[in-house]
Amino acid sequence: MDSPETIADLQRAVESLVGKYREAQQRIAVLEDANDHQRDELIRTHAELADLQLKYKQLQTAHALVADSPERLQAKRQISGIIHKVDQALELLKE
């Protein structure tokens, strides 16, 4: 091959590589933007999940206080027992 043809072939190859490099850089920029968007969405979804978990616990607590569940009845008996003991202690102090 002649020198001018070799230089022209080399120049085309370099231009092709530069073009592929630019395409790759653009693709990286697009992927970085998509990654940022997905990260923001994940953070928002995580915050929403934490809020929903808190609301769920609050609903469970409210339900336990309102419903006639065995746990509520047991807690009510314990509180009544404590109140009875306090009343007895107050009566003893009066004497």
C-alpha positions in Angstrom: 0.0 0.0 0.0 1.0 3.5 -0.7 1.6 5.8 2.2 -1.4 8.2 1.3 -3.8 5.2 1.2 -2.5 3.9 4.5 -2.9 7.4 6.1 -6.5 7.7 4.6 -7.4 4.2 6.0 -5.9 5.1 9.3 -7.8 8.4 9.3 -11.1 6.7 8.5 -10.5 4.2 11.3 -9.8 7.0 13.8 -12.9 8.9 12.7 -14.9 5.7 13.2 -13.5 5.2 16.6 -14.2 8.8 17.6 -17.8 8.5 16.3 -18.3 5.3 18.4 -16.8 7.0 21.4 -19.2 9.9 21.0 -22.1 7.6 20.7 -21.0 5.7 23.8 -20.7 9.0 25.7 -24.2 10.0 24.7 -25.5 6.6 25.7 -23.8 6.9 29.1 -25.4 10.3 29.6 -28.8 8.9 28.8 -28.2 6.0 31.2 -27.0 8.3 34.0 -30.2 10.4 33.6 -32.3 7.2 33.8 -30.4 6.1 36.8 -30.9 9.4 38.6 -34.6 9.2 37.8 -34.8 5.6 39.1 -32.9 6.6 42.3 -35.3 9.5 42.9 -38.3 7.1 42.4 -36.8 4.6 44.7 -36.3 7.2 47.5 -39.9 8.4 47.0 -41.2 4.9 47.1 -39.2 4.1 50.2 -40.6 7.2 52.0 -44.1 6.2 50.9 -43.6 2.7 52.2 -42.3 4.0 55.6 -45.4 6.2 55.8 -47.7 3.4 55.0 -46.1 1.1 57.6 -46.5 3.8 60.2 -50.2 4.2 59.3 -50.7 0.4 59.4 -49.2 0.3 62.9 -51.5 3.1 64.0 -54.5 1.3 62.6 -53.5 -1.9 64.4 -53.3 0.1 67.6 -56.6 1.8 67.1 -58.2 -1.5 66.2 -56.8 -3.2 69.3 -58.2 -0.4 71.5 -61.7 -0.5 69.9 -62.2 -4.2 69.1 -63.2 -6.7 71.7 -60.1 -8.7 71.2 -58.7 -11.1 73.8 -55.7 -8.8 74.2 -57.9 -5.8 75.0 -60.0 -7.7 77.5 -56.9 -9.0 79.2 -55.4 -5.5 79.4 -58.7 -4.2 80.7 -58.7 -6.8 83.5 -55.1 -6.0 84.4 -55.9 -2.3 84.6 -59.0 -3.0 86.7 -56.8 -5.2 89.0 -54.3 -2.4 89.4 -57.0 0.1 90.2 -58.5 -2.3 92.8 -55.1 -2.6 94.5 -54.6 1.2 94.5 -58.1 1.6 96.0 -57.2 -1.0 98.7 -54.0 0.8 99.4 -55.8 4.2 99.7 -58.3 2.6 102.2 -55.4 1.3 104.3 -53.8 4.7 104.3 -57.1 6.3 105.5 -57.1 4.1 108.6 
